[in-house]
Amino acid sequence: MADLRNPPDFEQPADRHTPLNDPVVTVRQLSRWGFSRKALTRIDHALVFSTPQGDYEDFLPPVRPSRAEAAARRYTAVYEVDMGVHPHRAELDLPSDNDALEFTATIELSWQVASPKAFVRSGNRDVPALLLGELHQLACPLTRCFANRDSARAEAALLRGLTDPERPPLGAAAGLRVVWTLRLRQDRQEIEHQQRLQAIGHASAEEIRAERLAKDYDTELDERTRRQDALQMTRATEYGRMEHELTLRRQEWQQEQDIRQADYQAELQRLEAEKIAFYQKYLEEGGVVAWALHLSAHPEDTRLVIEGMREDQRRFIQAKMELAKALMSGDNAEGYELEGPRRLAFDAVYEIFNQHLPGVPREHSSAPPPTRVPLTEESADAPPADPEPDPPADPDHGAFSDWRPPPGYGSSPVRPATPTPEESAP
């Protein structure tokens, strides 16, 4: 405040954040010595003093005149002016070429007192009304030339007119600094109508696009289904071909296995036949060959084999002796009928004396001498026998000149050994 002792002529109950339409906060009359620097004033407020001559002098913050200076100049009043920036937003209805339709202008501005002395001199009390009035006065003749649908062109023309360098800035005559923005719109009903048309267009476009996309989707889905069907058919064909090849390979493998099995069975049968023939041969020959076969498989049975061979030989000799005795002493048959069996009996006796081992082939032993079996009685109906020549007599060994004992058989020789020349020498 300028002075607390005298009440002010005008005062706004406003603090720093209170929206203001009039930047003059207080107005106070002064006596010659009424101004005091000790009075409380805000640091962001300017002081405008009026002189007796009707002029104004301003002191921008934080400059303040002294009491002596104020008394010397004889100030009559002091105005405390707010120097802050104040925003304001408003809407104006501007005419178009059709009186039924109007433009709606949205204005956002920020104003600030640039020259406190000029503002106090102008005497304005409502800054937003002042600025909007100037704007409306300039915009009406400009927007009247445009149709309501040409809001963009009307806005561009209005901005060019407000920013014309030849024209003073908005609020400059009242000592104000103004920063503003302006947007021009169509009439509200026209906007709503356009919005409805736009909504209809959007809905139609949406339906058309939905139908088109649905058609494209159906086409793509059909193509995809066809591709999947073709792929499945290709896979099925390939699978069938591979399955057929696998079946053929299995059949070929099975055929090869059958052939191999048949060859194996044939080879097995051949081996069985060879084994049967082998065992049949050695079983038919018997004797030493059979015992040799047993020893080849079981060498540890040597003693058992030797004993078995001796027992077989003994039984064989005994059987032959009994048979020969029976044939030689028998008289139940005709003589010519017994000639053959008696010859066999003599051969058996010869083999006994020759010590023939069972199972040894006959080619390994000497042949028996021819034996003449005398017939006791000759039958009238028997064929005459051919006379056989008598074998030459051996002066040393008698009738069995070729008989030799088997090596290692018996404990003593049957006949005395022939003396060697060394033994006969005195």
VOGU-3710 file (C-alpha; in Angstrom, 3 decimals, decimal comma):
1> madlrnppdf> 0,000/0,000/0,000  1,141/3,591/-0,576  0,150/4,917/2,828  -1,591/3,245/5,700  -2,767/6,418/7,424  -5,290/7,536/4,730  -7,749/5,065/3,211  -7,377/4,539/-0,600  -9,921/5,831/-3,065  -9,959/2,437/-4,860
11> eqpadrhtpl> -8,625/-0,931/-3,814  -8,981/-4,494/-5,185  -8,799/-7,350/-2,681  -6,450/-9,326/-4,928  -3,364/-11,336/-4,158  -0,665/-12,596/-6,492  -2,753/-15,415/-8,058  -6,100/-13,648/-8,339  -7,362/-13,301/-11,944  -7,604/-9,581/-12,794
21> ndpvvtvrql> -9,454/-7,661/-15,462  -8,094/-4,269/-14,239  -4,367/-4,122/-13,474  -4,790/-1,012/-11,264  -4,843/-2,406/-7,749  -5,161/0,816/-5,704  -5,744/4,500/-6,323  -4,856/6,963/-3,560  -4,803/10,753/-3,335  -1,670/12,358/-1,883
31> srwgfsrkal> -1,020/15,486/0,141  2,258/17,324/-0,194  3,940/15,226/2,498  1,553/12,269/2,239  3,854/9,814/0,402  6,044/7,621/2,574  8,528/5,043/1,289  7,921/3,041/4,409  4,447/2,252/3,205  4,064/-1,399/2,193
41> tridhalvfs> 3,938/-1,927/-1,600  4,456/-5,095/-3,593  7,766/-5,410/-5,348  6,184/-6,453/-8,683  3,803/-3,464/-8,818  4,567/-0,218/-10,594  3,702/3,225/-9,155  2,182/5,868/-11,407  2,045/9,418/-9,982  -0,169/12,181/-11,335
51> tpqgdyedfl> 1,159/15,740/-11,385  -0,788/18,985/-10,924  -0,348/19,664/-14,652  -2,340/16,485/-15,516  0,672/14,451/-16,584  1,774/11,041/-15,297  5,114/9,723/-14,141  5,722/6,013/-13,588  8,275/4,166/-11,521  8,791/0,546/-12,527
61> ppvrpsraea> 9,642/-1,943/-9,774  11,768/-1,896/-7,749  12,407/1,840/-8,227  10,583/4,094/-5,745  10,747/7,967/-5,402  11,921/9,484/-2,168  9,577/11,478/0,082  11,411/14,712/-0,667  11,221/14,080/-4,398  7,497/13,350/-4,166
71> aarrytavye> 6,961/16,510/-2,103  9,033/18,616/-4,533  7,050/17,464/-7,546  3,799/17,815/-5,682  2,179/14,566/-6,807  -1,538/14,565/-6,328  -2,330/10,841/-6,656  -0,612/7,491/-6,957  -1,759/4,421/-8,922  -0,428/0,989/-7,994
81> vdmgvhphra> -0,408/-1,111/-11,191  0,088/-4,894/-11,336  2,868/-5,900/-13,742  2,110/-9,642/-13,892  1,075/-11,781/-16,887  -2,625/-12,678/-16,947  -4,069/-15,426/-19,218  -7,557/-15,226/-20,663  -9,656/-17,459/-22,923  -12,802/-16,372/-24,779
91> eldlpsdnda> -15,052/-17,219/-27,727  -16,435/-14,741/-30,286  -19,202/-15,117/-32,846  -18,065/-13,690/-36,183  -20,375/-13,220/-39,181  -20,065/-15,101/-42,475  -21,542/-14,370/-45,896  -24,760/-16,040/-44,684  -26,489/-14,354/-41,745  -27,967/-17,688/-40,680
101> leftatiels> -24,503/-19,095/-40,129  -21,703/-17,621/-38,053  -18,083/-18,398/-37,326  -16,984/-19,261/-33,822  -13,577/-17,837/-32,917  -11,701/-19,296/-29,942  -9,111/-16,868/-28,563  -6,435/-17,611/-25,993  -4,369/-14,599/-24,957  -1,956/-13,496/-22,252
111> wqvaspkafv> -1,763/-9,792/-21,474  0,669/-7,776/-19,378  1,050/-4,047/-18,669  4,075/-2,853/-20,597  3,617/0,902/-19,970  1,830/1,669/-16,675  1,683/5,400/-17,495  -0,024/4,751/-20,864  -2,504/2,336/-19,325  -3,461/4,767/-16,531
121> rsgnrdvpal> -3,808/7,527/-19,095  -6,123/5,328/-21,253  -8,534/4,955/-18,363  -9,472/1,335/-19,212  -10,880/-0,780/-16,433  -11,475/-4,101/-18,301  -8,512/-5,352/-20,296  -10,131/-8,540/-21,782  -13,105/-6,520/-23,007  -10,729/-3,998/-24,568
131> llgelhqlac> -8,737/-6,671/-26,409  -11,782/-8,649/-27,548  -13,425/-5,462/-28,775  -10,408/-4,576/-30,908  -10,283/-8,126/-32,261  -13,999/-8,178/-33,059  -13,785/-4,789/-34,753  -10,979/-6,035/-37,030  -12,330/-9,544/-37,694  -15,939/-8,776/-38,665
141> pltrcfanrd> -15,224/-7,159/-42,074  -12,723/-9,934/-42,872  -14,906/-12,960/-42,073  -17,941/-11,434/-43,829  -16,289/-12,199/-47,148  -16,162/-15,971/-46,602  -18,757/-18,713/-46,506  -19,220/-20,686/-43,357  -17,661/-23,762/-44,945  -14,484/-21,774/-45,751
151> saraeaallr> -13,438/-21,458/-42,114  -9,836/-22,332/-42,929  -9,503/-19,564/-45,527  -11,284/-17,087/-43,245  -8,933/-17,968/-40,380  -5,872/-17,477/-42,584  -7,147/-14,065/-43,753  -7,907/-13,027/-40,173  -4,424/-13,986/-39,003  -2,856/-12,026/-41,849
161> gltdperppl> -4,928/-8,957/-40,923  -4,044/-9,129/-37,203  -0,331/-9,592/-37,873  -0,096/-6,866/-40,501  3,092/-4,842/-39,791  1,354/-1,580/-40,733  -1,227/-2,110/-38,038  -0,276/-1,555/-34,354  -0,239/-4,702/-32,208  -3,299/-5,681/-30,251
171> gaaaglrvvw> -3,582/-3,584/-27,038  -0,519/-1,446/-27,813  -2,520/1,812/-27,571  -3,368/1,016/-23,949  0,240/0,174/-23,033  -0,335/-3,589/-23,053  1,820/-6,446/-24,348  -0,437/-9,211/-25,697  0,431/-12,732/-26,874  -2,531/-14,444/-28,498
181> tlrlrqdrqe> -3,675/-17,405/-30,600  -6,894/-17,641/-32,622  -8,852/-20,509/-34,133  -11,871/-20,055/-36,360  -14,573/-22,717/-36,566  -17,827/-23,163/-38,389  -21,228/-22,692/-36,817  -22,094/-25,175/-34,074  -25,055/-26,557/-35,992  -22,938/-26,856/-39,106
191> iehqqrlqai> -20,272/-28,621/-37,093  -22,806/-31,048/-35,650  -24,229/-31,612/-39,117  -20,784/-32,276/-40,500  -20,098/-34,593/-37,587  -23,286/-36,535/-38,330  -22,367/-36,749/-41,997  -18,899/-37,773/-41,041  -20,261/-40,452/-38,715  -22,509/-41,725/-41,510
201> ghasaeeira> -19,578/-41,708/-43,912  -17,396/-43,444/-41,391  -20,037/-46,093/-40,743  -20,557/-46,614/-44,483  -16,845/-46,740/-45,120  -16,463/-49,135/-42,221  -19,167/-51,423/-43,595  -17,721/-51,233/-47,096  -14,256/-51,905/-45,803  -15,555/-54,716/-43,614
211> erlakdydte> -17,291/-56,291/-46,611  -14,206/-55,836/-48,755  -11,924/-57,226/-46,110  -14,381/-60,056/-45,502  -14,293/-60,830/-49,218  -10,516/-60,666/-49,213  -10,497/-62,803/-46,081  -12,793/-65,366/-47,698  -10,604/-65,397/-50,804  -7,457/-65,768/-48,752
221> ldertrrqda> -9,104/-68,429/-46,605  -10,201/-70,321/-49,706  -6,698/-70,089/-51,176  -5,233/-71,177/-47,875  -7,641/-74,123/-47,729  -6,746/-75,042/-51,297  -3,044/-74,827/-50,487  -3,567/-76,964/-47,416  -5,562/-79,491/-49,463  -2,862/-79,543/-52,133
231> lqmtrateyg> -0,196/-79,902/-49,470  -2,101/-82,715/-47,792  -2,643/-84,408/-51,154  1,043/-84,063/-51,959  1,955/-85,419/-48,563  -0,520/-88,283/-48,944  0,850/-89,096/-52,411  4,411/-88,952/-51,157  3,482/-91,017/-48,138  1,737/-93,576/-50,365
241> rmeheltlrr> 4,756/-93,735/-52,665  7,111/-94,171/-49,735  4,762/-96,756/-48,216  4,668/-98,614/-51,544  8,461/-98,512/-51,814  8,735/-99,683/-48,230  6,296/-102,532/-48,931  8,298/-103,546/-52,015  11,515/-103,415/-50,036  9,933/-105,480/-47,288
251> qewqqeqdir> 8,739/-108,022/-49,840  12,178/-108,113/-51,475  13,804/-108,462/-48,065  11,322/-111,189/-47,119  11,982/-112,940/-50,413  15,728/-112,733/-49,815  15,202/-114,034/-46,310  13,077/-116,894/-47,656  15,740/-117,718/-50,242  18,434/-117,582/-47,582
261> qadyqaelqr> 16,279/-119,702/-45,285  15,718/-122,203/-48,095  19,448/-122,241/-48,856  20,142/-122,611/-45,177  17,672/-125,481/-44,884  19,147/-127,107/-47,991  22,661/-126,668/-46,626  21,494/-127,966/-43,272  19,909/-130,976/-44,939  23,079/-131,527/-46,939
271> leaekiafyq> 25,155/-131,358/-43,771  22,705/-133,699/-42,060  22,931/-136,056/-45,025  26,732/-135,887/-44,933  26,665/-136,445/-41,194  24,274/-139,364/-41,627  26,448/-140,809/-44,394  29,543/-140,247/-42,263  28,106/-141,988/-39,225  26,508/-144,664/-41,385
281> kyleeggvva> 29,853/-145,414/-43,010  31,716/-145,651/-39,751  28,898/-147,513/-38,051  28,757/-149,966/-40,944  32,505/-150,486/-40,844  32,493/-150,634/-37,054  35,492/-151,967/-35,173  38,669/-149,942/-35,194  37,202/-147,131/-37,317  34,289/-146,607/-34,893
291> walhlsahpe> 36,629/-146,634/-31,923  38,968/-144,179/-33,723  36,014/-141,835/-34,295  35,174/-142,044/-30,603  38,795/-141,313/-29,644  38,912/-138,260/-31,950  36,050/-136,762/-29,937  37,084/-138,114/-26,508  40,852/-138,641/-26,246  40,569/-139,303/-22,518
301> dtrlviegmr> 38,747/-142,614/-23,185  41,847/-144,390/-24,604  41,888/-147,104/-21,975  38,169/-147,729/-22,374  38,587/-147,984/-26,147  41,428/-150,513/-25,878  39,458/-152,682/-23,486  36,401/-152,461/-25,697  38,414/-153,452/-28,775  39,826/-156,482/-26,958
311> edqrrfiqak> 36,398/-157,531/-25,795  34,942/-157,125/-29,290  37,798/-159,113/-30,789  37,380/-161,909/-28,284  33,655/-162,189/-28,888  34,151/-162,011/-32,625  36,724/-164,811/-32,619  34,583/-166,939/-30,328  31,543/-166,479/-32,542  33,493/-167,437/-35,638
321> melakalmsg> 34,956/-170,498/-33,927  31,549/-171,714/-32,870  30,167/-171,155/-36,332  33,074/-172,968/-37,992  32,745/-175,882/-35,542  29,054/-176,150/-36,228  29,551/-176,138/-39,968  32,377/-178,652/-39,933  30,637/-181,136/-37,687  27,170/-180,844/-39,100
331> dnaegyeleg> 25,704/-183,635/-41,271  22,180/-182,422/-41,735  22,709/-181,204/-45,275  24,035/-182,490/-48,543  27,689/-182,217/-49,290  27,393/-179,842/-52,165  25,160/-177,632/-49,961  27,835/-177,450/-47,278  30,681/-176,758/-49,651  30,189/-173,008/-49,606
341> prrlafdavy> 29,597/-172,631/-45,849  32,574/-174,887/-45,130  34,758/-172,716/-47,320  33,577/-169,701/-45,342  34,284/-171,555/-42,115  37,822/-172,288/-43,251  38,223/-168,637/-44,181  37,055/-167,653/-40,718  39,533/-170,042/-39,175  42,192/-168,565/-41,360
351> eifnqhlpgv> 41,261/-165,088/-40,221  41,398/-166,228/-36,628  44,891/-167,547/-37,144  45,724/-164,441/-39,099  44,595/-162,358/-36,102  42,350/-160,061/-38,199  41,053/-157,154/-36,175  37,385/-156,281/-36,477  36,790/-153,283/-38,678  40,144/-153,542/-40,544
361> prehssappp> 39,602/-153,859/-44,306  40,580/-157,147/-45,933  43,077/-155,489/-48,239  45,303/-154,849/-45,180  45,699/-158,600/-44,549  46,910/-161,479/-46,690  44,377/-163,444/-48,662  43,503/-166,925/-47,372  44,809/-169,897/-49,341  42,380/-171,748/-51,511
371> trvplteesa> 40,715/-174,490/-49,511  39,223/-177,611/-50,914  36,416/-178,924/-48,909  36,041/-182,680/-49,467  32,543/-183,808/-49,911  31,572/-186,919/-48,004  28,789/-187,724/-50,286  28,055/-186,559/-53,723  24,558/-186,410/-54,792  23,525/-187,660/-58,112
381> dappadpepd> 21,783/-184,436/-58,951  24,670/-182,232/-57,713  26,831/-180,621/-60,362  30,357/-181,999/-60,610  32,889/-179,927/-58,840  35,878/-178,603/-60,661  39,098/-180,010/-59,340  41,188/-177,380/-57,619  44,975/-177,511/-57,785  46,737/-178,192/-54,563
391> ppadpdhgaf> 48,783/-175,263/-53,214  52,497/-175,735/-52,995  53,611/-176,920/-49,636  55,840/-174,732/-47,551  58,603/-176,841/-46,086  58,897/-174,534/-43,107  55,359/-173,430/-42,233  53,086/-175,984/-43,777  49,854/-174,928/-45,408  49,808/-171,349/-43,955
401> sdwrpppgyg> 52,975/-169,942/-45,448  51,710/-166,358/-45,623  50,284/-166,166/-42,107  51,736/-163,419/-39,867  50,559/-162,388/-36,426  49,391/-158,791/-36,067  51,947/-156,484/-34,543  51,670/-156,341/-30,781  49,030/-159,081/-30,603  49,489/-161,969/-28,174
411> sspvrpatpt> 52,149/-162,677/-25,570  54,149/-165,250/-27,610  54,436/-166,132/-31,246  52,364/-169,061/-32,599  55,338/-170,637/-34,369  59,017/-170,441/-33,612  60,828/-167,577/-35,125  63,211/-168,225/-37,977  66,783/-167,822/-36,821  68,722/-164,992/-38,376
421> peesap> 72,066/-165,522/-39,990  73,763/-163,976/-36,975  72,026/-166,431/-34,605  72,873/-169,509/-36,757  76,499/-168,626/-36,966  78,635/-170,443/-34,321
//
